[in-house]
Amino acid sequence: MSASAFLKPLDRAIVKATQAGLPLVAEPWKAVADLAGVREEEVMESARAMLASGVMRRIGAVPNHYALGYVANGMTVWDVGDEVIEEAGRMLSRLDFVTHCYHRPRHMPDWPYNLFAMVHDKDRAKVEARVEEMAALLGSRSRGHDVLYSTRILKKTGLRIGA
């Protein structure tokens, strides 16, 4: 049975109406309500319930960094002591140029990195300057780091519900 079979009819209509993005109009939620044939308040109530239950994780913009001119997209990877991973993650995630930051398991002996933080900029020299800022901020908490650069967008969509 598909995941969408568990959705209430209104929830399914909202997901279908928004899965390619919110309508680019002054009142996007009203437009979704019009598509679903309900009042805007019902759409908002349903969206809040789906967020609270975990059916939807978040509502947010998914920019195409390349289209915005940010062609140097570097995933910084850090070897941070397990005893300071939370502190180091908080430090990096507070930087306004870090778009997301998370803890991942190491895969020793080949992959010692356990903290990842994404940086986007107009060119690699600017990303490298940001990485140096990050390294200085982390100081001795970091035992090493590297930067993995994107060469293309692999995925920019979430779950899609068919007809």
C-alpha positions in Angstrom: 0.0 0.0 0.0 1.4 3.4 -0.9 2.2 6.0 1.7 -0.3 8.4 0.1 -3.1 5.9 0.8 -2.8 6.8 4.5 -3.4 10.5 3.9 -6.8 12.1 4.6 -8.4 13.3 1.3 -7.7 17.0 2.2 -4.1 16.2 3.2 -3.5 14.4 -0.1 -5.0 17.3 -2.0 -2.7 19.8 -0.2 0.4 17.6 -0.9 -0.5 17.3 -4.5 -1.1 21.0 -4.9 2.2 21.9 -3.3 4.6 19.1 -4.2 6.0 21.1 -7.1 6.2 24.2 -4.9 3.8 26.7 -3.5 2.0 28.8 -6.1 4.0 32.0 -6.8 1.2 34.4 -6.0 0.6 37.0 -3.2 -1.5 34.5 -1.2 -0.1 31.0 -1.9 -2.1 29.2 0.8 -5.3 30.7 -0.4 -4.5 29.5 -3.9 -3.9 26.0 -2.5 -7.2 26.2 -0.6 -9.0 27.2 -3.9 -7.4 24.2 -5.7 -8.5 21.9 -2.8 -12.0 23.4 -2.7 -11.8 24.4 1.0 -11.1 27.5 3.1 -7.6 28.8 3.7 -7.9 28.1 7.4 -8.6 24.4 6.7 -5.4 24.2 4.6 -3.4 25.8 7.4 -4.9 23.6 10.1 -4.2 20.5 7.9 -0.6 21.6 7.2 0.1 22.2 10.9 -1.3 18.8 11.8 0.9 17.1 9.1 3.9 18.9 10.5 3.1 18.0 14.1 2.5 14.3 13.2 5.7 14.1 11.0 3.8 13.4 7.8 5.5 16.6 6.6 9.0 17.4 8.0 9.1 21.0 7.0 7.9 23.7 4.7 10.8 25.6 3.1 12.4 27.0 0.1 14.6 24.7 -2.0 16.8 27.1 -4.0 18.8 26.1 -7.1 22.1 27.5 -6.0 23.6 27.2 -9.5 20.8 29.4 -10.9 21.5 32.0 -8.2 25.1 32.1 -9.2 26.5 30.0 -6.4 28.5 27.6 -8.5 31.1 26.7 -5.8 29.1 24.4 -3.5 31.4 22.7 -1.0 30.5 20.2 1.6 33.1 20.6 4.3 33.9 17.5 6.3 35.5 17.6 9.7 37.2 15.1 12.0 36.0 16.3 15.3 36.4 14.5 18.7 33.2 12.7 19.6 33.3 14.4 23.0 32.9 17.9 21.4 30.8 17.0 18.3 27.6 18.7 19.6 29.5 21.9 20.5 31.4 22.0 17.2 28.2 21.4 15.3 26.4 24.2 17.1 29.4 26.5 16.4 29.4 25.8 12.6 25.6 25.9 12.3 25.5 29.4 13.7 27.6 30.7 10.8 25.4 32.6 8.3 27.2 31.0 5.4 26.6 27.4 6.5 23.3 26.2 5.0 23.2 22.9 6.8 25.3 21.1 9.3 25.0 17.5 10.6 26.7 14.6 12.4 27.5 11.5 10.4 29.2 8.2 11.4 32.9 7.7 10.6 33.9 4.8 8.3 37.4 4.0 9.6 40.1 3.7 8.5 39.3 5.4 5.2 36.8 8.1 6.3 37.6 9.8 9.7 35.1 12.7 9.2 32.0 12.9 11.4 30.8 16.5 11.0 29.5 17.9 7.7 28.7 21.5 6.9 27.6 22.9 3.5 29.0 26.2 2.2 27.8 27.9 -1.1 29.5 30.8 -2.8 30.3 32.3 -6.1 33.8 30.7 -6.5 36.0 28.2 -4.8 38.4 30.8 -3.5 35.5 32.3 -1.5 34.5 28.8 -0.2 38.1 28.2 0.8 38.2 31.5 2.7 35.0 30.4 4.6 36.6 27.0 5.3 39.6 28.8 6.9 37.2 30.8 9.1 35.5 27.5 10.1 38.8 25.9 10.9 39.9 28.9 13.0 36.6 28.8 14.9 36.9 25.1 15.6 40.5 25.3 16.6 41.8 22.2 18.3 38.3 20.6 18.2 39.1 19.7 14.6 41.8 17.1 13.9 41.4 17.6 10.1 39.1 18.6 7.4 38.5 18.5 3.6 36.0 20.0 1.1 34.0 18.0 -1.4 32.7 20.1 -4.3 29.4 19.5 -6.1 29.6 19.1 -9.8 25.9 18.9 -10.5 22.5 18.8 -8.7 21.6 15.3 -7.8 18.2 15.8 -6.2 16.0 18.8 -5.5 12.6 17.2 -5.1 10.7 15.5 -2.3 8.1 12.7 -2.4 5.7 12.9 -5.4 2.2 11.7 -5.2 0.7 10.6 -8.5 -2.9 10.8 -9.7 
